[in-house]
Amino acid sequence: MTTYGKTFHTWQYDRDDFPYGIPQLMMGLTRDGQANEALVDDRDHRLGVSAWRKRQDRADIPTPQVAPGANSWESGHTVQTRLQELDLTR
């Protein structure tokens, strides 16, 4: 809860192989209605999980105050990581 639904992903979980690319700051879905329910149901079925059960298990977790600037879509500005090749110095 204290991440405001944001985490760094180091690879695409659905690739099922070696991690590719650079870490990316991703937004998690933190409220009902943020995802297409048919896609959630399909994911639950494929991975053998239950979004509904997780919601129930987490219902007693208090929602923290959101820090100013934590939601980049409100300002239109965000932080991104990038892959950059650099010369090594000795």
A tleap script that builds the chain and sets N, CA, C and O, in Angstrom:
source leaprc.protein.ff14SB
mol = sequence {
  NMET THR THR TYR GLY LYS THR PHE HIE THR
  TRP GLN TYR ASP ARG ASP ASP PHE PRO TYR
  GLY ILE PRO GLN LEU MET MET GLY LEU THR
  ARG ASP GLY GLN ALA ASN GLU ALA LEU VAL
  ASP ASP ARG ASP HIE ARG LEU GLY VAL SER
  ALA TRP ARG LYS ARG GLN ASP ARG ALA ASP
  ILE PRO THR PRO GLN VAL ALA PRO GLY ALA
  ASN SER TRP GLU SER GLY HIE THR VAL GLN
  THR ARG LEU GLN GLU LEU ASP LEU THR CARG
}
set mol.1.N position { 0.808 -1.204 0.000 }
set mol.1.CA position { 0.000 0.000 0.000 }
set mol.1.C position { 0.850 1.266 0.000 }
set mol.1.O position { 0.402 2.290 -0.516 }
set mol.2.N position { 2.041 1.235 0.550 }
set mol.2.CA position { 2.827 2.463 0.637 }
set mol.2.C position { 3.552 2.802 -0.663 }
set mol.2.O position { 4.281 3.793 -0.707 }
set mol.3.N position { 3.375 2.018 -1.713 }
set mol.3.CA position { 3.986 2.348 -3.001 }
set mol.3.C position { 3.027 3.145 -3.871 }
set mol.3.O position { 3.396 3.517 -4.985 }
set mol.4.N position { 1.829 3.418 -3.418 }
set mol.4.CA position { 0.798 4.081 -4.209 }
set mol.4.C position { 0.522 3.298 -5.486 }
set mol.4.O position { 0.086 3.867 -6.486 }
set mol.5.N position { 0.778 1.986 -5.452 }
set mol.5.CA position { 0.519 1.150 -6.621 }
set mol.5.C position { 1.630 1.177 -7.650 }
set mol.5.O position { 1.437 0.696 -8.767 }
set mol.6.N position { 2.796 1.727 -7.309 }
set mol.6.CA position { 3.896 1.809 -8.274 }
set mol.6.C position { 5.051 0.913 -7.828 }
set mol.6.O position { 5.413 0.886 -6.652 }
set mol.7.N position { 5.613 0.194 -8.770 }
set mol.7.CA position { 6.759 -0.658 -8.503 }
set mol.7.C position { 7.683 -0.629 -9.709 }
set mol.7.O position { 7.264 -0.268 -10.809 }
set mol.8.N position { 8.944 -1.009 -9.505 }
set mol.8.CA position { 9.858 -1.172 -10.630 }
set mol.8.C position { 9.798 -2.619 -11.081 }
set mol.8.O position { 10.001 -3.532 -10.280 }
set mol.9.N position { 9.522 -2.832 -12.352 }
set mol.9.CA position { 9.505 -4.164 -12.940 }
set mol.9.C position { 10.829 -4.374 -13.652 }
set mol.9.O position { 11.243 -3.541 -14.458 }
set mol.10.N position { 11.495 -5.484 -13.359 }
set mol.10.CA position { 12.791 -5.738 -13.983 }
set mol.10.C position { 12.680 -6.611 -15.219 }
set mol.10.O position { 13.663 -6.786 -15.940 }
set mol.11.N position { 11.506 -7.162 -15.478 }
set mol.11.CA position { 11.258 -7.866 -16.730 }
set mol.11.C position { 9.766 -8.093 -16.887 }
set mol.11.O position { 8.995 -7.956 -15.937 }
set mol.12.N position { 9.378 -8.441 -18.099 }
set mol.12.CA position { 7.970 -8.715 -18.367 }
set mol.12.C position { 7.642 -10.108 -17.831 }
set mol.12.O position { 8.220 -11.099 -18.277 }
set mol.13.N position { 6.719 -10.181 -16.882 }
set mol.13.CA position { 6.386 -11.460 -16.266 }
set mol.13.C position { 5.800 -12.455 -17.261 }
set mol.13.O position { 5.880 -13.666 -17.056 }
set mol.14.N position { 5.216 -11.946 -18.331 }
set mol.14.CA position { 4.542 -12.840 -19.273 }
set mol.14.C position { 5.457 -13.365 -20.373 }
set mol.14.O position { 4.989 -14.080 -21.260 }
set mol.15.N position { 6.749 -13.033 -20.344 }
set mol.15.CA position { 7.670 -13.512 -21.371 }
set mol.15.C position { 8.108 -14.948 -21.100 }
set mol.15.O position { 8.496 -15.660 -22.026 }
set mol.16.N position { 8.049 -15.383 -19.840 }
set mol.16.CA position { 8.415 -16.746 -19.448 }
set mol.16.C position { 9.824 -17.134 -19.846 }
set mol.16.O position { 10.088 -18.307 -20.111 }
set mol.17.N position { 10.723 -16.187 -19.892 }
set mol.17.CA position { 12.112 -16.517 -20.195 }
set mol.17.C position { 13.027 -15.498 -19.527 }
set mol.17.O position { 12.645 -14.887 -18.529 }
set mol.18.N position { 14.208 -15.311 -20.055 }
set mol.18.CA position { 15.212 -14.443 -19.472 }
set mol.18.C position { 14.735 -12.990 -19.429 }
set mol.18.O position { 14.067 -12.535 -20.357 }
set mol.19.N position { 15.071 -12.252 -18.355 }
set mol.19.CA position { 14.676 -10.842 -18.291 }
set mol.19.C position { 15.282 -10.026 -19.428 }
set mol.19.O position { 16.475 -10.139 -19.712 }
set mol.20.N position { 14.467 -9.210 -20.074 }
set mol.20.CA position { 14.902 -8.337 -21.152 }
set mol.20.C position { 14.691 -6.886 -20.769 }
set mol.20.O position { 13.766 -6.561 -20.025 }
set mol.21.N position { 15.543 -6.021 -21.273 }
set mol.21.CA position { 15.333 -4.592 -21.120 }
set mol.21.C position { 15.774 -4.049 -19.789 }
set mol.21.O position { 16.384 -4.744 -18.977 }
set mol.22.N position { 15.452 -2.793 -19.586 }
set mol.22.CA position { 15.821 -2.084 -18.369 }
set mol.22.C position { 14.618 -2.021 -17.431 }
set mol.22.O position { 13.478 -2.146 -17.879 }
set mol.23.N position { 14.860 -1.828 -16.140 }
set mol.23.CA position { 13.731 -1.708 -15.216 }
set mol.23.C position { 12.818 -0.555 -15.619 }
set mol.23.O position { 13.280 0.484 -16.091 }
set mol.24.N position { 11.527 -0.751 -15.429 }
set mol.24.CA position { 10.548 0.271 -15.777 }
set mol.24.C position { 9.645 0.529 -14.578 }
set mol.24.O position { 9.209 -0.398 -13.897 }
set mol.25.N position { 9.376 1.802 -14.338 }
set mol.25.CA position { 8.433 2.163 -13.291 }
set mol.25.C position { 7.036 1.901 -13.823 }
set mol.25.O position { 6.646 2.441 -14.859 }
set mol.26.N position { 6.285 1.071 -13.115 }
set mol.26.CA position { 4.961 0.667 -13.570 }
set mol.26.C position { 3.935 1.025 -12.504 }
set mol.26.O position { 4.230 1.034 -11.309 }
set mol.27.N position { 2.727 1.317 -12.961 }
set mol.27.CA position { 1.628 1.590 -12.043 }
set mol.27.C position { 0.811 0.319 -11.859 }
set mol.27.O position { 0.427 -0.333 -12.830 }
set mol.28.N position { 0.556 -0.017 -10.628 }
set mol.28.CA position { -0.311 -1.141 -10.348 }
set mol.28.C position { -1.762 -0.686 -10.324 }
set mol.28.O position { -2.051 0.499 -10.161 }
set mol.29.N position { -2.654 -1.621 -10.485 }
set mol.29.CA position { -4.085 -1.315 -10.419 }
set mol.29.C position { -4.489 -1.383 -8.957 }
set mol.29.O position { -4.330 -2.419 -8.312 }
set mol.30.N position { -5.006 -0.289 -8.436 }
set mol.30.CA position { -5.282 -0.200 -7.007 }
set mol.30.C position { -6.760 -0.042 -6.657 }
set mol.30.O position { -7.130 -0.039 -5.483 }
set mol.31.N position { -7.608 0.090 -7.691 }
set mol.31.CA position { -9.049 0.240 -7.442 }
set mol.31.C position { -9.831 -0.554 -8.471 }
set mol.31.O position { -9.357 -0.801 -9.580 }
set mol.32.N position { -11.024 -0.947 -8.092 }
set mol.32.CA position { -11.916 -1.607 -9.049 }
set mol.32.C position { -12.205 -0.659 -10.204 }
set mol.32.O position { -12.267 0.557 -10.018 }
set mol.33.N position { -12.380 -1.211 -11.380 }
set mol.33.CA position { -12.722 -0.416 -12.541 }
set mol.33.C position { -11.528 0.111 -13.317 }
set mol.33.O position { -11.716 0.739 -14.359 }
set mol.34.N position { -10.302 -0.120 -12.847 }
set mol.34.CA position { -9.131 0.360 -13.565 }
set mol.34.C position { -8.689 -0.622 -14.655 }
set mol.34.O position { -7.861 -0.274 -15.497 }
set mol.35.N position { -9.226 -1.828 -14.649 }
set mol.35.CA position { -8.863 -2.835 -15.645 }
set mol.35.C position { -10.125 -3.453 -16.228 }
set mol.35.O position { -11.169 -3.501 -15.577 }
set mol.36.N position { -10.015 -3.913 -17.438 }
set mol.36.CA position { -11.106 -4.630 -18.085 }
set mol.36.C position { -11.305 -5.945 -17.320 }
set mol.36.O position { -10.397 -6.774 -17.263 }
set mol.37.N position { -12.485 -6.132 -16.738 }
set mol.37.CA position { -12.747 -7.316 -15.908 }
set mol.37.C position { -12.568 -8.627 -16.668 }
set mol.37.O position { -12.169 -9.633 -16.082 }
set mol.38.N position { -12.860 -8.622 -17.967 }
set mol.38.CA position { -12.663 -9.839 -18.767 }
set mol.38.C position { -11.183 -10.200 -18.817 }
set mol.38.O position { -10.836 -11.381 -18.777 }
set mol.39.N position { -10.305 -9.200 -18.904 }
set mol.39.CA position { -8.866 -9.464 -18.905 }
set mol.39.C position { -8.400 -9.972 -17.548 }
set mol.39.O position { -7.549 -10.858 -17.472 }
set mol.40.N position { -8.958 -9.411 -16.472 }
set mol.40.CA position { -8.622 -9.866 -15.124 }
set mol.40.C position { -9.057 -11.321 -14.947 }
set mol.40.O position { -8.298 -12.141 -14.431 }
set mol.41.N position { -10.264 -11.633 -15.371 }
set mol.41.CA position { -10.766 -13.013 -15.265 }
set mol.41.C position { -9.895 -13.976 -16.054 }
set mol.41.O position { -9.590 -15.070 -15.580 }
set mol.42.N position { -9.490 -13.575 -17.262 }
set mol.42.CA position { -8.613 -14.422 -18.085 }
set mol.42.C position { -7.274 -14.638 -17.385 }
set mol.42.O position { -6.772 -15.761 -17.333 }
set mol.43.N position { -6.697 -13.566 -16.849 }
set mol.43.CA position { -5.429 -13.677 -16.113 }
set mol.43.C position { -5.573 -14.619 -14.917 }
set mol.43.O position { -4.731 -15.492 -14.706 }
set mol.44.N position { -6.642 -14.438 -14.136 }
set mol.44.CA position { -6.873 -15.293 -12.978 }
set mol.44.C position { -6.943 -16.755 -13.385 }
set mol.44.O position { -6.354 -17.616 -12.732 }
set mol.45.N position { -7.657 -17.032 -14.456 }
set mol.45.CA position { -7.809 -18.410 -14.939 }
set mol.45.C position { -6.457 -18.990 -15.383 }
set mol.45.O position { -6.107 -20.110 -15.010 }
set mol.46.N position { -5.701 -18.224 -16.180 }
set mol.46.CA position { -4.410 -18.704 -16.689 }
set mol.46.C position { -3.398 -18.946 -15.580 }
set mol.46.O position { -2.639 -19.913 -15.634 }
set mol.47.N position { -3.381 -18.068 -14.565 }
set mol.47.CA position { -2.360 -18.157 -13.524 }
set mol.47.C position { -2.835 -18.851 -12.251 }
set mol.47.O position { -2.052 -19.057 -11.324 }
set mol.48.N position { -4.120 -19.212 -12.206 }
set mol.48.CA position { -4.641 -19.909 -11.027 }
set mol.48.C position { -4.692 -19.024 -9.787 }
set mol.48.O position { -4.422 -19.483 -8.677 }
set mol.49.N position { -5.040 -17.746 -9.980 }
set mol.49.CA position { -5.165 -16.810 -8.861 }
set mol.49.C position { -6.577 -16.249 -8.836 }
set mol.49.O position { -7.367 -16.499 -9.747 }
set mol.50.N position { -6.894 -15.490 -7.794 }
set mol.50.CA position { -8.226 -14.908 -7.676 }
set mol.50.C position { -8.118 -13.455 -7.217 }
set mol.50.O position { -7.793 -13.191 -6.060 }
set mol.51.N position { -8.387 -12.519 -8.120 }
set mol.51.CA position { -8.381 -11.104 -7.766 }
set mol.51.C position { -9.438 -10.830 -6.701 }
set mol.51.O position { -9.201 -10.051 -5.777 }
set mol.52.N position { -10.582 -11.453 -6.823 }
set mol.52.CA position { -11.668 -11.279 -5.849 }
set mol.52.C position { -11.199 -11.687 -4.453 }
set mol.52.O position { -11.431 -10.956 -3.489 }
set mol.53.N position { -10.542 -12.841 -4.330 }
set mol.53.CA position { -10.057 -13.324 -3.031 }
set mol.53.C position { -9.002 -12.372 -2.462 }
set mol.53.O position { -8.997 -12.095 -1.263 }
set mol.54.N position { -8.105 -11.869 -3.325 }
set mol.54.CA position { -7.086 -10.917 -2.866 }
set mol.54.C position { -7.738 -9.639 -2.341 }
set mol.54.O position { -7.308 -9.090 -1.326 }
set mol.55.N position { -8.767 -9.171 -3.029 }
set mol.55.CA position { -9.474 -7.975 -2.552 }
set mol.55.C position { -10.024 -8.210 -1.143 }
set mol.55.O position { -9.908 -7.349 -0.271 }
set mol.56.N position { -10.612 -9.366 -0.936 }
set mol.56.CA position { -11.168 -9.687 0.386 }
set mol.56.C position { -10.070 -9.772 1.437 }
set mol.56.O position { -10.223 -9.246 2.540 }
set mol.57.N position { -8.960 -10.433 1.102 }
set mol.57.CA position { -7.847 -10.590 2.043 }
set mol.57.C position { -7.231 -9.251 2.440 }
set mol.57.O position { -6.693 -9.116 3.539 }
set mol.58.N position { -7.308 -8.270 1.557 }
set mol.58.CA position { -6.666 -6.975 1.797 }
set mol.58.C position { -7.641 -5.882 2.219 }
set mol.58.O position { -7.248 -4.722 2.349 }
set mol.59.N position { -8.889 -6.231 2.432 }
set mol.59.CA position { -9.926 -5.234 2.726 }
set mol.59.C position { -9.645 -4.447 4.003 }
set mol.59.O position { -10.097 -3.309 4.126 }
set mol.60.N position { -8.913 -5.020 4.954 }
set mol.60.CA position { -8.665 -4.336 6.224 }
set mol.60.C position { -7.404 -3.472 6.212 }
set mol.60.O position { -7.084 -2.863 7.233 }
set mol.61.N position { -6.680 -3.397 5.099 }
set mol.61.CA position { -5.475 -2.568 5.018 }
set mol.61.C position { -5.897 -1.115 4.806 }
set mol.61.O position { -6.609 -0.816 3.847 }
set mol.62.N position { -5.474 -0.219 5.677 }
set mol.62.CA position { -5.866 1.183 5.512 }
set mol.62.C position { -5.165 1.813 4.307 }
set mol.62.O position { -4.015 1.490 4.012 }
set mol.63.N position { -5.853 2.697 3.625 }
set mol.63.CA position { -5.289 3.405 2.482 }
set mol.63.C position { -4.497 4.608 2.981 }
set mol.63.O position { -5.043 5.443 3.702 }
set mol.64.N position { -3.204 4.717 2.607 }
set mol.64.CA position { -2.405 5.854 3.081 }
set mol.64.C position { -2.735 7.143 2.339 }
set mol.64.O position { -3.332 7.111 1.263 }
set mol.65.N position { -2.346 8.274 2.916 }
set mol.65.CA position { -2.455 9.554 2.233 }
set mol.65.C position { -1.480 9.519 1.056 }
set mol.65.O position { -0.347 9.065 1.210 }
set mol.66.N position { -1.896 9.983 -0.089 }
set mol.66.CA position { -1.027 10.018 -1.264 }
set mol.66.C position { -0.183 11.286 -1.202 }
set mol.66.O position { -0.707 12.391 -1.057 }
set mol.67.N position { 1.139 11.108 -1.315 }
set mol.67.CA position { 2.066 12.244 -1.279 }
set mol.67.C position { 1.878 13.114 -2.522 }
set mol.67.O position { 1.629 12.592 -3.608 }
set mol.68.N position { 1.993 14.423 -2.374 }
set mol.68.CA position { 1.895 15.298 -3.543 }
set mol.68.C position { 2.918 14.899 -4.606 }
set mol.68.O position { 4.082 14.651 -4.291 }
set mol.69.N position { 2.483 14.837 -5.861 }
set mol.69.CA position { 3.373 14.479 -6.963 }
set mol.69.C position { 3.539 12.997 -7.195 }
set mol.69.O position { 4.219 12.599 -8.140 }
set mol.70.N position { 2.930 12.156 -6.349 }
set mol.70.CA position { 3.103 10.709 -6.502 }
set mol.70.C position { 2.400 10.170 -7.739 }
set mol.70.O position { 2.825 9.157 -8.292 }
set mol.71.N position { 1.357 10.812 -8.174 }
set mol.71.CA position { 0.603 10.354 -9.347 }
set mol.71.C position { 0.966 11.206 -10.557 }
set mol.71.O position { 0.421 12.291 -10.759 }
set mol.72.N position { 1.902 10.691 -11.359 }
set mol.72.CA position { 2.459 11.487 -12.461 }
set mol.72.C position { 1.413 11.881 -13.498 }
set mol.72.O position { 1.564 12.914 -14.152 }
set mol.73.N position { 0.364 11.090 -13.666 }
set mol.73.CA position { -0.646 11.424 -14.672 }
set mol.73.C position { -1.387 12.713 -14.321 }
set mol.73.O position { -1.995 13.334 -15.193 }
set mol.74.N position { -1.341 13.115 -13.061 }
set mol.74.CA position { -1.997 14.364 -12.673 }
set mol.74.C position { -1.215 15.585 -13.167 }
set mol.74.O position { -1.806 16.620 -13.476 }
set mol.75.N position { 0.119 15.462 -13.241 }
set mol.75.CA position { 0.943 16.593 -13.680 }
set mol.75.C position { 1.392 16.461 -15.134 }
set mol.75.O position { 1.769 17.447 -15.767 }
set mol.76.N position { 1.350 15.231 -15.657 }
set mol.76.CA position { 1.832 15.008 -17.017 }
set mol.76.C position { 3.342 14.820 -17.092 }
set mol.76.O position { 3.897 14.776 -18.190 }
set mol.77.N position { 4.023 14.708 -15.945 }
set mol.77.CA position { 5.469 14.509 -15.908 }
set mol.77.C position { 5.769 13.208 -15.173 }
set mol.77.O position { 5.083 12.861 -14.211 }
set mol.78.N position { 6.796 12.487 -15.627 }
set mol.78.CA position { 7.169 11.235 -14.985 }
set mol.78.C position { 8.671 11.030 -15.059 }
set mol.78.O position { 9.365 11.740 -15.787 }
set mol.79.N position { 9.166 10.074 -14.317 }
set mol.79.CA position { 10.574 9.690 -14.332 }
set mol.79.C position { 10.671 8.383 -15.110 }
set mol.79.O position { 9.865 7.475 -14.908 }
set mol.80.N position { 11.646 8.288 -15.990 }
set mol.80.CA position { 11.857 7.061 -16.760 }
set mol.80.C position { 13.315 6.655 -16.663 }
set mol.80.O position { 14.203 7.506 -16.592 }
set mol.81.N position { 13.558 5.354 -16.660 }
set mol.81.CA position { 14.926 4.854 -16.753 }
set mol.81.C position { 15.250 4.665 -18.223 }
set mol.81.O position { 14.345 4.537 -19.048 }
set mol.82.N position { 16.531 4.646 -18.559 }
set mol.82.CA position { 16.904 4.431 -19.948 }
set mol.82.C position { 18.196 3.655 -20.012 }
set mol.82.O position { 19.005 3.688 -19.085 }
set mol.83.N position { 18.382 2.960 -21.109 }
set mol.83.CA position { 19.589 2.202 -21.367 }
set mol.83.C position { 20.540 3.103 -22.134 }
set mol.83.O position { 20.182 3.650 -23.177 }
set mol.84.N position { 21.754 3.256 -21.617 }
set mol.84.CA position { 22.721 4.145 -22.252 }
set mol.84.C position { 24.082 3.460 -22.234 }
set mol.84.O position { 24.529 2.997 -21.184 }
set mol.85.N position { 24.735 3.392 -23.376 }
set mol.85.CA position { 26.063 2.811 -23.472 }
set mol.85.C position { 27.094 3.871 -23.102 }
set mol.85.O position { 27.050 4.984 -23.627 }
set mol.86.N position { 28.021 3.542 -22.204 }
set mol.86.CA position { 29.040 4.470 -21.744 }
set mol.86.C position { 30.409 3.838 -21.876 }
set mol.86.O position { 30.552 2.623 -21.739 }
set mol.87.N position { 31.432 4.663 -22.145 }
set mol.87.CA position { 32.806 4.185 -22.126 }
set mol.87.C position { 33.242 4.009 -20.694 }
set mol.87.O position { 32.912 4.833 -19.841 }
set mol.88.N position { 33.986 2.939 -20.407 }
set mol.88.CA position { 34.520 2.711 -19.075 }
set mol.88.C position { 35.873 3.396 -18.965 }
set mol.88.O position { 36.677 3.345 -19.896 }
set mol.89.N position { 36.120 4.025 -17.847 }
set mol.89.CA position { 37.422 4.654 -17.607 }
set mol.89.C position { 38.128 3.886 -16.521 }
set mol.89.O position { 37.498 3.306 -15.636 }
set mol.90.N position { 39.439 3.887 -16.596 }
set mol.90.CA position { 40.229 3.164 -15.569 }
set mol.90.C position { 40.777 4.110 -14.555 }
set mol.90.O position { 41.462 3.688 -13.623 }
savepdb mol mol.pdb
quit
